[in-house]
Amino acid sequence: MLVQLLHACSSSSAAEKTRLTIATVNNGDMVVMQGLSRQFEQENPNIELRWVVLEENVLRQRTTTDVASQGGQFDVLTIGSYETPIWARRGWLTPLNSLPAGYDVNDLLKPIREGLSHDGTLYALPFYGESSMLYYRKDLFAKAGINVPEQPTYAQIAQWASKVHDPANGVYGVCLRGKPGWGENMAFLSTLVNTSGGRWFDMKWQPQIDTPAWKEAVGFYVELLQKYGPPGASSNGFNENLALFSTGKCGMWVDATVAAGLLSNPEESQVADKVGFARAPIEEYPNGSNWLWAWALAIPQTSKSPAEAQKFIAWATSKEYIQLVANKNGWVAVPAGTRTSTYNNPNYQKAAPFAQIVLNSIQSADITHPSKEPTPYKGVQYVDIPEFQAIGASVGQTIAAALTNNISVDQALQQSQSTTERFMKHTGYINQ
């Protein structure tokens, strides 16, 4: 009888727990959050966390499908600066206007906070924020006699790649995103197009892909990777290039600033003491060369437990969480790009020699003027319309085909122009 009573009590206790299902990306910082979340569960024994960890492109497909169909699979979504205002306008997200005072919303970096807001209301909390920057191997550059200025150019990138490219010894001159996807190869390529003087659309939403600026940018990118990139570059996204650089196989890499902490951490990187940092390279138009992004946590309107979900996302993006990561993994490993207090902390400044470059890159990124020419859209490495997911995915696939020599750069741009123009007419942006 006693055993049955204890079993009944145990079952009752388990039944009272609120289960939160969290969809997140398989990036290093998110994996750390998953591990440390046991502390949240200990502090909140009535909440149980269930994790769905997905590759970036798959995450976007799953979460978009779920919120659009009101599927209700997830209580917490990992989404970015692109999706947040679009989904907020559509009424898919829960507004975060009742956060506890101790959360200190004003401590969030202004560009990141504004990117996750709609009509002045926050709809997602930033787990980490980023711009883009250049990583390079100081030892290889010193051996080649290369001095890196604070603001390099893409012409210099090509020169440097030729000098440090040493495939016989497993070192490739440059690593860049080649994996197709609007948030993969097209995130990088959009910034390269911007700084080359190009844009996605003119003020009448006419695609501008088959233009000299795009041809210059994409031609440069394809030639650079084909000459000095690693084998299979068309399959490499952020995580793949992070693995290559951290194991000593890349002379240079232009990508998200969030990698700085991972590459500087001896437990994560074999080249932690050899990494140099500089601003993202520029060409004709400097303003569009460095992107602005945040991976953030949001609550869909379909969540069955919004109060518990808000408690979790406030915990995971708080000052206290950053301190927890510092205590467990060191200050170099804390989520970057979200809070002023992190960049003001002497411990972080000492552990992160890249901190000021990252902060300057985030604060100087201008999503309202991504291109030399005026644009009807916002966003440096994306276009802030719902249709861009499909457009960017299509163009990304076509340019990946040019990278693998299946088609020429000219053919890729002509095909992308034609496909995008048809899509914009079909969706009503361009009058038939």
N, C-alpha and C positions, 0 to 999 in steps of 0.2 A: 504494500500500500504506500509506504514511504517513498519507494523507488518510483512508483507511478506518479506520486504527487510532485517529486522533484523534476521528473520528466515533463510534466504538464507545465510547471513553472518555467522551465527552460524553454519550452516551445512557445509559451506565451511571451517571454522576453524577446525571443528571436522574431516573433511575429510583429512586435511593436517597433522594430527597427525600420527606419526609412532608408530605402535603397536609392542612391543616386547613380544613374548611369552617365558616365562621362566619356565623350568622344574627343580624342586628342591625337596629335601628330607624333610621329616617332622621332622627334628631334631630341637631342641630348638633354636639354633643360626640362623637357616634359617627362622624360624618363626619370630624372632626379625627383621631380614633383611627385610622380607616382610612388616612388620609394618612400619619400618623407611624409606622404599623406597618412601613413600609419599613425603619426602623432595626432593628426586631426581626428582620426577615428577614436583614439584613446581619450582625447579631450571631449569628444562628442559621441559617447557610446550608443546613442540612439540613432546614429547615422552610419550606414554601410556604403562604401564606395565600390562601384563596379566599373572597370576601365575597359574601353574599347580603343586600342592604340592602332593607328592606321598610317600607311604611307601617305604623303601629302596630297597627291592627286586623288587617291581613293577617299581620303577624309573629306575633301571638298565635294566629291560626288555624293557620298553617303549623307552628309549633313544637309546639303542643298536639297536633295530629294526628300529627306525627312521633314524639313520645315515647310517646304513648298506643298507637300501633300498632307501636312498636319499629322504625320505618322506617330509622333510622340514617343519615339524610341529613346530619346536622350533627355536628360535633365540639365546637363551642362554641355555646351558646345565650345570647341576651340575654333575660333574664326579669326579672320584678319581685318585689317583696316579697310580693305576693299568691300567685304561683305557687310560689315556692321551698319553703316548708314543706309545701304540699300535695303537690307532686311528690316531695319528699324522703320523706314518709310512704309514698308509693306505690312507692318504690324506683326511681324514674326517674332520679335524679341521683347523681353520684359524690361521696362525702363528701370534703371538703377538709381532712383532718386531718394532712396531711404537708407543709404549706407550709414553705419555707425560713425559718430563723430571721430572716433579714434582711428578710422581708416585714413583720414587726411587726404581727401581728394585733391586739394590744392598742391600737394607734394608731387603729384604726377606731372611729368614733363608736358608742357603745354601742347606742343605739336602732336604728341602721342594721344593726349586726352581729347583734343579736338577731333582727331581722326576717328575716334571711337564714339563720337557723339552725333546726335541728330537734333536739330533745333535747340541746341544748348543742353540737351539731356544725355547723360552717359548711358550707353546700351551694352557696353562690354568693358571689362577691367583688364588692363594690359599685364600679361604675364612676363613678356619681355618685348622690348622695342628695339628697332634696328634701323640703320641706314646701310650703306655699302662702303667698302674700303678695299685697299690693296694690301694683301699679305705677301711677303717675300722672304726668301731665305738669306739672312744676313751673311752667313758663311760663304754661300755660293756667290753672292754679289761682291763680297770683299775680294774673293779669289779672282773674279772677273774684272775687278777694278771699277765697279759700278757704284756711284753715289746717287742715292734716291732723294730727290727734292721733296719738300712738303706736299707739293701739288704736281704729280707726274702727269704725262700725257700718254695717249694711246700710241702715238708714234714711238715714244720711248719704250713702251711695253713690248712692241714688236722687236726693237733693237735688243732689249735685255733678254727676251725669250731666246733669241738666236745665240746669245752668248752663254746662257746657262743650260741650254738643252743638251742633255747627255744621256740618250736612251740606252747606250751600251752599259751604263752604270745604274739604270733604273730611275733616272731623273728626267722629267719632262719640263720644257721651258715654261709652259703656262697651263693651268687648269681653269676651265670655264664651264658653266652649265651648258649641257647639250641635250639633256633629257627633254622631250617635248612636253609642253604644258604652259598655260598662261602664267602660272606662278613659278615655273621652272626656267626653261631657256628663254621665254619671252620676258621674264622679269629683268634678266640681265640685258637682253637685246634691246628692250625698250629704252633703257638708259643709254645704251650705245647709240641708238638712233637719235635720241634727244640731243645728246652732246655733239652729234654730227650735223645737227641743224634740222632734223626731220621731226615728224609728228604722225600720229595714227590717223587723224581726221582733220579736215579743214573746218571752218566755221559753219559750213552747210552740211556737215557730216559725210562729206565725200571722202572715201578712203585715200590715203596718200602713200600707199605702200610701194607702188611701182614708180618711185621717184629717185632722183640722183642721191639724195641723202640716205635713203634706205639701201640703195645699191652699194654705196660707199661703206656703210656700217656693216651690212650682212656679208659683203665681199671680204672685208677686213677680217671679220669674225671667222668665217669659213677657212680662209687662207691661214690665219694664225693657228687655229686648232689643227688643221691638216698638217701643217709644217712642224709645229712645236707642242702639240697637245698629246695626251696619253692615248693609247689604243682604246677604241670603244668609247670615245668622248660623247657620242650621241646618246649614250645610256647613262651619263653621269649627271645627277642633280646635286643639290646641296650636300646631302649626306655622303654621297659617293666621293665627291671632291674633298670633303672634310677628311674622310678616311685616307685618301691619297696624300693630301698635304701633311696630315699628322703622322704619317709613316715615312715621310721624307721623299716622296715621289714627285712633288711639284716645286718648281723654282719660284713660281708666282701663282697667285689666285686672286681674282676680283670677285667678291661676294659679300654676303651679309656681315655686318659688324658683330653679330652675336657669336660668330665663330672665334672672335679674339680671345675670349676667356677660355674656350675649349682648347685652342691651340697653345695657350700659355700655361696650361695645367699639366705638369709632368705626369700625372696619373692618366691623362687622356691623350697626351701628345709626345711622340718621340723626338720632336724638334722644338720643344717648349722654350729652350734657351737660345734658339736660333731664329726666331720669328721677328721680322721687322714689319712696321705698320706705316701706312701713308693714306692720304685721302684717295677716294675713287678717282681714276684717271679721267681726263677731260680731252675734248677736242675743240671744235669751233664754238660751242655754246656751253659754258661751264654749268649752268644752273640745273640742267636735267641729268647730270651724270651720277648723282647719288640719290638713292631711293629713300623712301620713308615707309616703314611697315611696323606693325605690332601683331604678334600672336596674342590673342586675348581670350578671355573666358566669358561666355554669355549664357543667358538662360532663355530657352525658347518659350514662347507663350504656351506651348503644349506640355510643359513640365508639370507633373503632378505634385511636385514638392518645391515650389519656388522659394519659400522661406529658407529651407534647408540648403537649397542650391546656392542662394545668395550668401549664406553663412560660409559655405565652402569656398566660393570664388573670392570672397573678401579675405579669407584666411590665406589663400594661395597667392595673392597679389599684394600682401601687406608688407609693411616694414619688418614685422616680426618674422615673416617667412624668409625674407632676405637675410635676416640675422641668423635664422636657423640653418640656412644653406651655408653661410659663412662659418658657423660653428662646426658643422659636419664636414664640409668639403673645402673650406678656405674661402677667403674673400674673392679670389680670382674666379671662382665658380658661380658667383651669385648671378641671378637673372639681371641682365643689363638693360639700359635704355628706357627705364620706366619712372624712376623717382629721383628728384633733385637731391634728396638726403643721401642717396647712394653715392652720387658724384661729389658731395661735400664731405664724405666720410674719409678721414685720413688713412684708415686701414685699407679702404678700397683703392684710393689713389696710390698707395704704396705697392699694392699687389697687382695693379692693372696699369702698366705703362701706356696702354692704348686708350685710357679713359677719356682724355681730353679730345683726342681725334674723334672718338665715337660721339661724344656730346656735341662737338662742333658740327659733325656731319648730320646728326639728327636735327639740330636747331637751324641749320642752313638749308635743309631740304624744303622745297617749295612746291607743294602739290598743285597750287593754283597757276603756276607758270612753268610747266614742265618742258616747254619747247621754245625755240627762238621765235616761231610764228605763233599767233594766237590760236587757242584751242577751245572747243565748246565743252571740254571735259576737264576734270581734275584727276590727279594721280600721276606720279612720276613713272612707276613701273607697271601701271595698269590704267585702264580707262574706267571711270566710275559709272558705268551703265551695266545693268544686269546681263545684257547680251555679250559682254566682253569675255565671259568664261568660254562661251562657244567660239567666238571669233579668235581669241588668243590660243585656244587649244588647236584650232584648225591651222592657223598660221604657224604655230609651233611645230606641228607635224610636218608641214611642207618645208620649213627651213631645216629641220632635222634630216629630211631627205636630201637636201642640198649638201649638208655636212657629210653625208655618207656617199656623195657622188651619184646618187640615183637620178638627180636632175641638176641642172645648172642653177646658179644663183638667179640669173635673169628669169628662167622658167619658174622658179620658186616664187619670185616677187610678182610676176604676171599672174600666176595662178592664185596667189593670196589676194591680190588686188581684185581679181574677178569674183572670187568666192565671197569676199567681204562686201563688195558692192552689191551683189545679189542679196546677201543677208540683210544689209541695211535697207534695201528697198522693200524686202519682204516684211521687215519689222516696222516699217513706216518712218524711219529716220530720213529717208530720201524719197521725194515724190516720184512716183512711177512716170 
